[in-house]
Amino acid sequence: MHDKKHLLVLALAACTGSAVAATNPTDARTNAMGGAAVAAGDYLSAGFHNPALAALDPDSAFGVVFPYLGAEVRDPDKLMDDLDDISDAYDNNDLTAAQQAMRNAQGDQAHLDAGVGAAVGIPTGSISATLYASGIIEGAILPDIKDSDITTPSINPSSTATIVAVGVGELGVALASNVEIAGQRIAVGVSPKLQRITTYNYGVSVDSYDTDDWDDSRYREEDNAFNIDVGAVWQTGPYRVGLAGKNLISNDVDTVTSSTTGHSFTYEVGPQFTLGSAFVSDFVTIAGDIDLNKSKGFKGTLNIDDDTQFFRIGAEFDAFGHAQLRTGYRADMKDNVEDAFTLGLGLSPFGVVNVDIAASIIDSNSYGGSAQLAFTF
């Protein structure tokens, strides 16, 4: 049963394929640079971070990203192992072991994210366009351990575990152009997009905890919506300042109410504004982003603590366009997501094929990685 952690990560990643969406983890270059991309991203990543990026390089070649893949698991207290231990203890009728495992699991949480996406960039001298499709699953595992099960263990425990998740799919186009204001170049862009939001709420007694059925249709609700992103980037020489507004139309999507636990949740999609700056040259890029407001996520009858507001910094060192070394740092100013150091490598032989990989270093039980393949013609 200890392989369930890895099976659940794979299940979350696979589910993004049917929920084509919009947040971290995204493209590998950005992940390697700590997530800083509002001003430093390229035209192929415009739909993921800032639609104005589509116009920054009007002389660039037609390009394709297909695909990017990424996943991150954050389980600093080994909650998933503890839940497996509880289930194993009940299978073996060992109430003492179940009591200790429930004590270990009480108050802990684990979070899992996965993303997948693709893009086609068409830069021009007038209006540039980047077509994109992206998907993400954000999931949390939440135990509801009752004190009575710890003080007086029973063969029929009242404690439960919940897997709550959302899959947000997006299909959109970033449209952008350059304008000159007071002698300054400013790229402006907009991304109209279709969203499909799927929520999951799977509750189970801790003595029969199993991740196999979490995405069954009984635990799923779906909603379709239209949304819009906007952005701008001011550039003078190698210096850039960018501002992006994501999901300007608010939308709340309810989960089902679990018949096992009685818990229900609402996933809140709302405007997210991010300010970024960057120094971009042929050999080095240095970037920083800061969220101007918090992202809310889930609210419900169990506390998830998933509000986030990130500060991100990153750097890229380019070896004459053939290879890139990247590093970065990410911190949540709401202290609900652990800080992460990031690193990555890019290879672009012949200037046609681009292979990028990235990893995030969080702690011994929390880690992430992503990869992407891109072509420019």
C-alpha positions as CSV (number, residue, x, y, z in Angstrom):
1,M,0.0,0.0,0.0
2,H,3.0,2.3,0.3
3,D,3.1,2.7,-3.5
4,K,-0.2,4.7,-3.3
5,K,1.6,8.0,-3.0
6,H,3.2,7.5,-6.4
7,L,0.0,6.0,-7.9
8,L,-2.0,9.1,-6.8
9,V,0.6,11.5,-8.3
10,L,0.3,9.6,-11.6
11,A,-3.5,9.6,-11.4
12,L,-3.6,13.4,-10.9
13,A,-1.2,13.9,-13.8
14,A,-3.3,11.6,-16.0
15,C,-6.5,13.5,-15.1
16,T,-5.1,16.8,-16.5
17,G,-5.2,15.3,-19.9
18,S,-9.0,15.4,-19.8
19,A,-9.2,18.7,-18.1
20,V,-7.3,21.0,-20.5
21,A,-5.9,24.8,-17.5
22,A,-4.0,27.4,-16.0
23,T,-1.7,27.6,-13.0
24,N,1.5,26.0,-11.6
25,P,3.2,23.8,-12.5
26,T,3.6,25.2,-16.0
27,D,6.4,25.2,-18.6
28,A,9.7,23.8,-17.5
29,R,11.7,27.0,-18.3
30,T,9.5,29.0,-15.9
31,N,9.5,26.3,-13.2
32,A,13.3,26.2,-13.3
33,M,13.4,29.9,-12.7
34,G,11.2,29.8,-9.6
35,G,8.1,30.6,-11.6
36,A,9.2,34.2,-12.5
37,A,7.8,34.8,-16.0
38,V,5.5,37.8,-16.2
39,A,8.3,39.9,-17.7
40,A,10.9,37.2,-18.5
41,G,8.8,34.7,-20.3
42,D,9.0,34.1,-24.1
43,Y,6.2,34.3,-26.7
44,L,5.5,30.5,-26.5
45,S,4.6,30.9,-22.8
46,A,2.4,34.0,-23.3
47,G,-0.9,32.1,-22.7
48,F,0.4,30.6,-19.5
49,H,1.8,33.8,-17.8
50,N,1.1,37.1,-19.6
51,P,-0.6,37.6,-23.0
52,A,1.6,40.6,-23.8
53,L,4.6,38.3,-24.1
54,A,3.3,37.1,-27.5
55,A,4.4,40.4,-29.1
56,L,7.8,40.9,-27.5
57,D,9.7,39.1,-30.2
58,P,7.9,39.9,-33.4
59,D,10.8,38.6,-35.5
60,S,10.9,35.2,-33.8
61,A,10.2,32.0,-35.8
62,F,6.9,30.1,-35.7
63,G,7.1,27.9,-32.6
64,V,5.4,24.9,-31.0
65,V,5.5,23.6,-27.4
66,F,4.3,20.0,-27.3
67,P,4.1,19.1,-24.6
68,Y,5.0,20.3,-21.2
69,L,4.5,18.0,-18.2
70,G,4.9,18.8,-14.5
71,A,4.0,17.5,-11.1
72,E,4.7,18.4,-7.5
73,V,3.9,16.6,-4.2
74,R,4.2,18.3,-0.8
75,D,3.9,15.9,2.1
76,P,6.3,17.3,4.8
77,D,4.7,15.2,7.6
78,K,4.5,11.9,5.7
79,L,0.7,12.0,5.9
80,M,0.1,9.6,3.0
81,D,2.4,7.0,4.7
82,D,0.5,7.5,8.0
83,L,-2.9,7.0,6.3
84,D,-1.6,3.8,4.7
85,D,-0.3,2.7,8.2
86,I,-3.8,3.3,9.7
87,S,-5.5,1.2,7.0
88,D,-2.8,-1.6,7.3
89,A,-3.3,-1.6,11.1
90,Y,-7.0,-2.1,10.8
91,D,-6.4,-4.9,8.2
92,N,-4.2,-6.6,10.8
93,N,-6.6,-5.9,13.7
94,D,-3.8,-4.0,15.5
95,L,-5.6,-1.2,17.3
96,T,-2.5,-0.1,19.1
97,A,-0.7,0.6,15.8
98,A,-3.8,2.3,14.4
99,Q,-4.0,4.5,17.5
100,Q,-0.3,5.6,17.0
101,A,-0.7,6.2,13.3
102,M,-3.8,8.3,13.8
103,R,-2.0,10.4,16.4
104,N,0.8,10.9,13.8
105,A,-1.7,11.9,11.1
106,Q,-3.8,14.3,13.2
107,G,-3.6,17.9,11.9
108,D,-1.4,17.1,8.9
109,Q,-2.1,17.7,5.2
110,A,-0.6,16.7,1.9
111,H,-0.9,18.5,-1.4
112,L,-0.4,17.3,-5.0
113,D,-0.3,19.4,-8.2
114,A,0.1,18.3,-11.8
115,G,0.1,20.1,-15.1
116,V,0.2,19.5,-18.8
117,G,0.0,21.9,-21.8
118,A,0.9,22.8,-25.3
119,A,1.2,26.0,-27.3
120,V,1.7,27.3,-30.9
121,G,3.3,30.8,-31.3
122,I,2.7,32.9,-34.4
123,P,4.8,36.2,-34.0
124,T,4.2,39.0,-36.5
125,G,5.0,42.6,-36.9
126,S,1.4,43.6,-36.3
127,I,-0.7,41.3,-34.0
128,S,1.0,38.3,-32.7
129,A,-0.9,35.2,-31.5
130,T,-0.1,32.3,-29.2
131,L,-2.7,29.5,-29.2
132,Y,-2.5,27.4,-26.1
133,A,-4.2,24.6,-24.1
134,S,-3.2,23.8,-20.6
135,G,-4.4,21.7,-17.7
136,I,-3.8,21.4,-14.0
137,I,-5.0,19.3,-11.1
138,E,-4.6,20.8,-7.6
139,G,-5.3,18.2,-4.9
140,A,-5.2,18.0,-1.1
141,I,-5.4,15.0,1.2
142,L,-7.1,16.0,4.5
143,P,-7.5,13.7,7.5
144,D,-10.3,14.4,10.0
145,I,-9.0,12.4,13.0
146,K,-11.3,12.4,16.1
147,D,-9.8,12.6,19.5
148,S,-12.0,9.7,20.6
149,D,-10.3,7.3,18.1
150,I,-6.9,8.2,19.7
151,T,-7.9,7.9,23.3
152,T,-10.2,4.9,22.9
153,P,-9.5,3.1,19.6
154,S,-12.3,1.1,18.1
155,I,-12.7,-1.4,15.4
156,N,-15.3,1.0,13.8
157,P,-13.5,4.4,13.8
158,S,-15.3,7.6,13.2
159,S,-12.2,9.4,11.7
160,T,-12.2,10.0,8.0
161,A,-9.9,11.1,5.2
162,T,-10.8,13.4,2.3
163,I,-9.2,13.8,-1.1
164,V,-10.4,17.2,-2.5
165,A,-9.2,18.3,-5.9
166,V,-9.9,20.6,-8.8
167,G,-9.0,20.2,-12.5
168,V,-9.1,23.4,-14.4
169,G,-8.8,23.2,-18.2
170,E,-8.2,26.1,-20.5
171,L,-8.2,26.6,-24.3
172,G,-7.4,30.1,-25.4
173,V,-5.4,32.5,-27.5
174,A,-3.0,35.3,-26.4
175,L,-3.3,38.2,-28.8
176,A,-0.8,41.0,-28.5
177,S,0.7,44.0,-30.2
178,N,3.4,46.6,-29.6
179,V,2.5,50.3,-29.1
180,E,4.8,53.3,-28.6
181,I,3.9,55.8,-25.9
182,A,6.1,58.8,-25.3
183,G,8.9,57.1,-27.1
184,Q,8.6,53.9,-25.0
185,R,7.8,50.5,-26.3
186,I,4.9,48.7,-24.6
187,A,3.5,45.4,-25.5
188,V,-0.2,44.9,-24.6
189,G,-2.2,41.7,-24.8
190,V,-5.4,39.9,-24.0
191,S,-6.3,36.2,-23.7
192,P,-9.9,35.2,-24.2
193,K,-10.3,31.6,-23.0
194,L,-12.7,28.7,-22.4
195,Q,-12.4,27.0,-19.0
196,R,-13.7,23.6,-17.8
197,I,-13.6,23.3,-14.1
198,T,-14.0,19.9,-12.5
199,T,-14.1,19.4,-8.7
200,Y,-13.7,16.2,-6.7
201,N,-14.6,15.4,-3.1
202,Y,-13.9,11.8,-2.1
203,G,-14.4,10.9,1.6
204,V,-13.6,7.6,3.2
205,S,-13.3,6.1,6.7
206,V,-9.6,5.8,7.7
207,D,-9.9,2.1,8.3
208,S,-10.6,1.6,4.6
209,Y,-8.5,4.4,3.1
210,D,-7.8,3.8,-0.6
211,T,-7.0,6.2,-3.4
212,D,-8.3,4.0,-6.2
213,D,-11.8,5.6,-6.4
214,W,-11.1,9.3,-5.8
215,D,-12.0,10.4,-9.3
216,D,-15.2,8.3,-9.7
217,S,-18.1,10.3,-11.3
218,R,-20.0,10.1,-7.9
219,Y,-17.5,12.5,-6.4
220,R,-17.3,14.8,-9.3
221,E,-18.9,18.1,-10.4
222,E,-18.2,20.0,-13.6
223,D,-18.7,23.6,-14.8
224,N,-17.9,25.4,-18.1
225,A,-17.0,29.1,-18.2
226,F,-15.5,31.9,-20.3
227,N,-12.7,34.0,-18.8
228,I,-10.1,36.5,-19.8
229,D,-6.5,37.5,-19.0
230,V,-4.8,40.8,-19.8
231,G,-1.2,41.9,-19.6
232,A,1.4,44.5,-20.5
233,V,5.2,44.6,-20.7
234,W,7.2,47.8,-20.9
235,Q,10.7,47.3,-22.4
236,T,13.7,49.6,-22.8
237,G,16.9,48.0,-23.9
238,P,17.4,44.8,-21.7
239,Y,15.1,46.0,-19.0
240,R,11.4,44.9,-18.7
241,V,8.5,45.5,-16.4
242,G,5.4,43.5,-16.8
243,L,1.9,43.3,-15.2
244,A,-0.5,40.4,-15.8
245,G,-4.1,40.0,-14.7
246,K,-5.4,36.4,-14.8
247,N,-9.1,35.2,-14.6
248,L,-10.7,38.6,-14.5
249,I,-14.2,37.0,-14.3
250,S,-14.8,35.4,-10.9
251,N,-16.4,32.0,-10.7
252,D,-17.1,29.7,-7.7
253,V,-17.6,26.0,-8.3
254,D,-19.1,23.7,-5.5
255,T,-18.0,20.1,-4.9
256,V,-20.5,17.4,-4.1
257,T,-21.2,16.8,-0.5
258,S,-19.6,13.6,0.7
259,S,-22.1,11.0,1.9
260,T,-19.3,9.5,4.1
261,T,-17.9,12.6,5.8
262,G,-20.6,15.2,5.3
263,H,-17.9,17.6,4.1
264,S,-18.3,19.9,1.1
265,F,-16.1,22.6,-0.5
266,T,-16.2,25.5,-2.9
267,Y,-13.3,26.3,-5.4
268,E,-13.0,30.0,-5.9
269,V,-11.6,31.2,-9.3
270,G,-10.9,34.9,-9.1
271,P,-8.7,37.7,-10.4
272,Q,-4.9,37.3,-9.8
273,F,-2.6,40.2,-10.5
274,T,1.2,39.7,-10.7
275,L,3.9,42.4,-11.2
276,G,7.2,41.3,-12.7
277,S,10.5,42.7,-13.8
278,A,13.4,41.3,-15.7
279,F,16.9,42.0,-17.2
280,V,17.1,40.1,-20.4
281,S,20.3,39.9,-22.5
282,D,21.9,37.3,-24.9
283,F,23.8,35.6,-22.1
284,V,21.9,36.2,-18.9
285,T,18.3,36.7,-17.7
286,I,17.4,37.8,-14.2
287,A,13.7,38.0,-13.2
288,G,11.4,38.6,-10.2
289,D,7.6,38.4,-9.8
290,I,5.3,39.2,-6.9
291,D,1.6,38.5,-6.6
292,L,-0.3,41.6,-5.8
293,N,-3.2,39.7,-4.2
294,K,-3.8,36.3,-2.8
295,S,-5.2,33.3,-4.7
296,K,-8.0,31.8,-2.7
297,G,-8.5,28.2,-3.9
298,F,-10.8,25.9,-1.8
299,K,-13.0,26.8,1.1
300,G,-15.1,24.3,3.0
301,T,-16.1,22.5,6.1
302,L,-12.5,21.3,6.6
303,N,-9.7,23.9,6.7
304,I,-7.4,23.4,3.7
305,D,-5.0,26.4,4.2
306,D,-4.5,26.8,0.5
307,D,-4.5,30.6,0.1
308,T,-1.3,31.6,-1.6
309,Q,0.6,34.8,-2.6
310,F,4.0,34.1,-4.1
311,F,7.3,36.0,-4.5
312,R,9.5,34.4,-7.2
313,I,13.0,35.1,-8.4
314,G,15.0,33.3,-11.1
315,A,18.0,33.5,-13.4
316,E,19.0,31.9,-16.7
317,F,22.6,31.7,-18.1
318,D,22.7,31.0,-21.8
319,A,25.7,29.4,-23.6
320,F,25.4,31.0,-27.0
321,G,21.9,29.7,-27.6
322,H,22.9,26.0,-27.4
323,A,22.4,25.3,-23.7
324,Q,20.8,27.1,-20.7
325,L,21.4,26.7,-17.0
326,R,18.6,28.0,-14.7
327,T,17.9,28.5,-11.0
328,G,15.3,30.2,-8.9
329,Y,13.5,30.5,-5.6
330,R,9.8,30.6,-4.7
331,A,8.2,31.7,-1.4
332,D,4.6,31.9,-0.3
333,M,3.9,35.1,1.6
334,K,0.9,33.4,3.2
335,D,3.1,30.6,4.6
336,N,0.8,27.8,3.3
337,V,3.2,26.4,0.8
338,E,6.7,25.5,1.6
339,D,9.6,27.6,0.1
340,A,11.3,25.9,-2.9
341,F,14.6,26.2,-4.6
342,T,14.5,25.4,-8.3
343,L,16.9,24.5,-11.0
344,G,16.9,23.3,-14.6
345,L,18.7,22.7,-17.8
346,G,17.8,23.6,-21.4
347,L,19.3,22.2,-24.6
348,S,18.6,23.8,-28.0
349,P,20.8,22.1,-30.6
350,F,20.6,23.7,-34.1
351,G,18.2,26.3,-32.7
352,V,15.2,24.1,-33.8
353,V,14.6,21.6,-31.0
354,N,14.4,22.8,-27.5
355,V,14.4,20.4,-24.5
356,D,13.9,21.7,-21.0
357,I,13.8,20.0,-17.6
358,A,13.3,21.4,-14.2
359,A,13.2,20.3,-10.5
360,S,12.1,21.9,-7.3
361,I,13.8,21.1,-4.0
362,I,11.5,21.5,-1.0
363,D,12.2,18.9,1.7
364,S,12.8,15.2,1.9
365,N,9.1,14.4,1.4
366,S,8.2,17.2,-1.0
367,Y,9.5,17.5,-4.5
368,G,8.6,18.4,-8.0
369,G,9.8,18.1,-11.6
370,S,8.8,19.2,-15.1
371,A,9.9,18.7,-18.7
372,Q,8.9,20.2,-22.1
373,L,9.7,19.8,-25.7
374,A,9.5,22.8,-28.1
375,F,10.3,23.4,-31.8
376,T,11.0,26.7,-33.6
377,F,11.0,26.9,-37.4
